[in-house]
Amino acid sequence: MKKSILIIGACGQIGTELTLKLREINGKNTVIASDIREGNPELMESGPFEFINAMDYNSIHNVVDKYNITDIYLMAAMLSATGEKFPAKAWELNMNSLFNVLNLAKEGIIKKVFWPSSIAVFGPTTPKENTPQATIMEPSTVYGISKQAGERWCEYYFNKFGVDVRSVRYPGIISWKTKPGGGTTDYAVEIFHNALLIEKYNSFLSKNTKLPMMYMDDAINATIKIMDAKPSEIKIRSSYNLAAISFTPQEIAEEIKKTIPEFSIKYHSDFRQKIADSWPKSIDDSNARKDWGWKHQFNLETMSKRMLNNLYSKYKGW
């Protein structure tokens, strides 16, 4: 059967770049982008787009029927910092959208599902260093609670109904193409913009707050790689730990100063500090590396150079 892909939440930070990469690989007409709003011009001009409310089963079903969709990537979600402001809405969006897609697969209407989890599933009682695949979770945010519940439902639908659902726990994602979407790790994107525009940044996390991070290219590659893996290679049907690099605001600031010596940073922690303090500092992703061959390409130095070069071109027209 020919593969036909639907991306729900295609206009978000990860969804935008995932859509473009999948269209590059599979052809633009086989990858349908969808969201409740239009995306940036590059996304909108690169292939088919449909308006979809991820909480409306019929809205999704109609597009699936229209394009004979086989695979769905469900990227729509309300992230950690925004979710704390609107907890009921975050729970409703994050859970109902997942049920809609899992039920389409349960009914045999689609063949394969990708659903992203997050390091937010971990909590204050989780081991901080080299956090294991299976460990104490006890998340303290509505985003983390919804992701933990989602992991259990994914595994349940696989065990009970044979749904081919695949998932990774994203760390903080760093990208220059789209603006961050309300996450606690957003500082690691904002800092590059500010460094180029005004040569200073006020961090909402303390200087020694170490968190797992990943450059967008690595995140996209991991997402596509797990979906391309043979079903027999996917041993974990809740969600795989995924890791690349871990650093603090102070460490990323020092890296930026190598290119922009005038750059300065100040630290004024806000409500996001408590969220960050509940998350791991580093992740053990050996299962993903062993089962389906995951490996990252970017470290702090190469990621920082790529971010600054691309943003400089964007802002300065160079």
N, C-alpha and C positions, 0 to 999 in steps of 0.2 A: 504494500500500500504506500502510495506517495505521501511524504510528510508535508503537513500543512500546519503552520505554527500561529498561535494567538498569544500575544503578550498583553496582559491586563495590568494597567498601571505603567504604560509605556512612556509616559511623559515625566516620570520621576528621575532621580539621579542615576540609579542603576538601570532602570527600564529604558531610558533613552539610548544609552550606549550599547546595551544588550540588543536592542532592536536593530541598530545600525550594523552591529557585527554579524548578527544572524542573517540579515539581508545580504551582506557581503558574501557570506558562506553559501547560503541556500538560494539566493535570488530574491529580488524585492517583492515579487508577487506571491511568494509562498509564506511570507511573514506578515501577519496582520497586526498592526499596532492599534491599541485601544486605550481609552482613558475617559474620565468625565470632563476633561478639558483638552484643548489643543496643546500640542507641544511646541518646541522651537522649530524654526523654519527648516532646518536640516532634517529633522525627524519627519515633519509633515510632507516634505517634498521627496522623501526617499522611497515611499511606497504606500500601500493602502492603509487607511485609518478609519476606525469606527468609534463612535461614542458609546461607551459602556459604563453603566453603574455596576461596580463589582458586587454590590449587595443585592442586585436584582437578577435572580436566576434566569428569568425569561430573556432579559437583555443579553446575557451571555449565550444562552441557548440559541437565540436567533442568529447571532454572528457565527457560532459554531456550525450551524446548519448551512448558512449562506456560503461559507468558504470550505466546507468539509474538513474542519479542523481535526487534527490528530493529537497535537501536543499543545498544552497550555503552560505558560510561565506566568504565575500569579505574583506580580510585583507590587500590587496595590497594598498599602498599609499606612497606618498612622504611627509615626516613629516615637521614640522614647520621650523626648522633651515635650513635644506637642501633646502626646498622649496623657501626660500628667496634668495638663490643663483641661483636657476633655476626656476623662477616663471612660465614661459610658459610650461615647462615640467611638473611641479607639477600640474598645472591646467589640462593639457591634460590627465595625468595618473589618477588623482583623479576623474575627471568627466567622462571620456570615459569608464573607467572600471565599474563605477556605472551604466551608461546607458546600457552597454552590459548585465549586470546581471538583471537589472529591465526589460529589454525587453524580456529576456528569460522567466521571470515569467509572464509578460503580455501575452505572446503567449501560456502560459499554459505548457511550456516545463519543468519548475521546479515549485515546490509548495511553497517554503518558502525561504526568503532572510534575512541574517543578514549583516548589514552594520554599521561599527562603526563611530560615530561622535566624537566630542572632545570638551573640554573646550575652544579650540581655536576659537569656534564660537562666543565667547564673546569678547568684545573690551574695549577700554578705558572709554567709557561712561556707561558700564554695572555696576550695583551695585556690589561692591567688596565682601561684607560680606554676607554669606548665599544667594548667587545668586539664584533668583527664577527660576522655570522651564520656565516660559514665561516672557521675559524681553527684554530690549534694547540689541541688539547684536553689530552691527557695527564692525566686526572683522577687524584687521589691518594687517593681514598676508595673503598671497595667500593660505596657508593651511586652515586658518580659513574661508576665503571667499569660498573656495571650499567645505568645510564641511557645511557651512550655506546653500549654494545653494543645496548641496546634501540632506540636511534635507527637504528642500521644495520639491524637486523632489520625495523623498520617500513618503511624504504625498500626493502629487499629484497622484502618481501611485496607491496608496491605494484607494484614493477617486474616481479616474477616472476609474481605471481598476480592482480594487479589489485585487491588488498585496499584498500578506501577507509579508510585509517587517517590520523588527524590528530593533531597534537601541538604543544604549546608548552613551552618551557623556563621553568618557573616560577622567579621570584626568591623571596626570603623573603616569606611570606604572613602578614599581620597581621589578626587577627580577635578579636572579643570573645566570640563565642558558644560556642566550644569550646576546650578546652585544647590547647596545642601537643603535637606527637606525637614529639618526639625529634630535632628538627632544630637545626642550628647557628645559625639565625636566630631561634630561640625567644626570645632575650632581648628582642626587640622587641615581644613579646606579654606576657611576664612583667613587664616594667618598668611597664606600665600598671596591672596588678593590684596590684603592690607599692606603687606611688605612692598609690593610693587607700586601701589597707588599712593600710600602716605608714609611708608617706611616705619610704621609702628603698629602695635596691636595690643589690645587689652584682652587677655585670656580669661575666660569664665571658669577655667580649671586651674588649680595650683600648679606651680612649676614642676613639681615632682610626681604628678599624676601620670603613672605609666599605664598605657592601654594598648591592646592588640589592634593593629591597623593593617591596611592593605591598599595598594594602588589599584585603581579601577581596572586596568588591563588584566591584572591577576584575578580579580573577582569575576570578570566576564569569562576568562578562560576556564576558571574552575566550574562556573555554572554550565558552560557548554560541554565541558569534559564529562561531568557527572551525568548529563543527559544523553551523551553519546555512548556511555559505557554499556556493556552487556548487562542485562538484568541480573545474571549470576554474579557479577562483580560487586553489586550493591548489597553489602552485608547488613547495613544499618538503614532501617526504614523510618526512623524518627528524624534524625538530622546528624550530619557529620560535623565534627569540629573542623575548622578551617583557619589556618594561620599563615602569616608572612613575616611581619616585623612588629616590634613593640617599642614605643618611645614615649618620652614625656614632652610637655610643651617647651621646657627649657632645652631639651636636646634638638627638637625641630627648629627652634629659634637659632641655636648655634649653627645648625646646618645652613639655614637661610643667610646668616651673616657672612658665610664664606663667599657668597655671591653679592650680597647687599650689605656691606660693612656698616652702613648707617642705620640699619634696622634696629629697633628697640622694642622690648616687650614688657608689659606690666601685668600683674596678676590680681584679679578681683573675682574671687569665686562666687558663684550664684547657686541656685537650687540644683543645677546640673552636677555640681561637685559631689553631692550625696549619691546621685545615681552612679557617677563614675567610680566612686569609692566602693560600690557594691559589686563591681565587675572585676574579672580577672586582669592580671598584668601580662600574662603570656599564656598561650594555648598549646596543648599537645594535640597535634592533628595527624599523628602517625597512622591512624586507621585509614584516613582518606589517601595518604601517600601509598599505603600498602595495597588497599583494595582496588582503587581505580587510577593510580598513577599520578596523583596530584603533586605538583611542585610549583613554588612561586619563583618569579623572575626578578622582582624589584626589591632592593633594600632601601634604607633611609636616604642614602646619598643619591642613588640613581632615580628614585622617586622624586626627590626634591628638585633635581636638575630638570627632569621632565616637566614637572609642574611649573617651575619658573620660566622655562623656555616657551612653553605653550601659552601661558598667561601673558608673557611679554609680547608675544606675537599678536595675541588677541587685543591687548590694550594699546600697544604702541604702533600696531600696523607693520611690524617688522617681519 
